[in-house]
């Protein structure tokens, strides 16, 4: 098994959310044996059918003589949100540990589900990051096929087939079966366009025109992607600076391989010193920040800044108790002072005391004005190891 950086509680109840295929069940089962926990898999149609007919069967299962002293694992809890009421009662009255996994928060939100009022902690599991891949990490492969464990453990051809199947399965199981979209055709078109615009400022009106729907529908489509944990919005920096700035967010998919599967570019080789390589590299590094913050339980806020003149800082990291960190990401193997220009131009306006980092594939660390240039992996180790 690949060692994961998500450090789960051994005694407190918790939710573990993450997209399908990230290894939630594998991680849970590796840490909670059958002797220690009773496992209820809501993807098992037999169990699901029984509980749909009579939810009290759940109590019979977990309170049977052989199980009543065990922790309780409910896999894909969003399939039957009413089980959370039973979990709440047992946590409160019997101090029993419940481990609740899910690949979507949408159904829980729609059902107004009982989220256990803070009695269950919240963890997220993501596709593999650089540190989890360890010595097997290869940047080109990571940019092309991402970090879903099954893709990482496969050869290139199998990884491509897996990601194509993953995208098709997402449409069928998460979208069609749950009937979140009345007409699947425009949603399919939206997914391809959203993938093509990954990392770009979200213009819902322009996307709506391309897809052939209204902007409200596009808003709903993006909410579906966020609720099914396939992507996230990176907001624009909240504080104004002297230069007028853009206020709309960017959208990023949670994995470079999923993104390429959705825009049907898995057969296209990524080559260094191309725009596609640069975009994929920036995407990967931003995902490393997102994963690192979650796994280290850091209460950091991530945003970006772009002025009306298109001067941009890729990431602004607000760190309570520490200086803000301004980050520019370049895929170049050799950077120079020109690559630090946006940091030097905007840094003083944002916060004169903020740290300024230029992350790239250049192994030589040096300074350009008040900007520190670092090899990207060294920077991530400094922040998250």
Order of alpha helices (4+ residues) and beta strands (2+ residues): beta-alpha-beta-alpha-alpha-beta-alpha-beta-alpha-beta-alpha-alpha-alpha-alpha-alpha-alpha-alpha-beta-beta-alpha-alpha-beta-beta-beta-alpha-beta-beta-beta-alpha
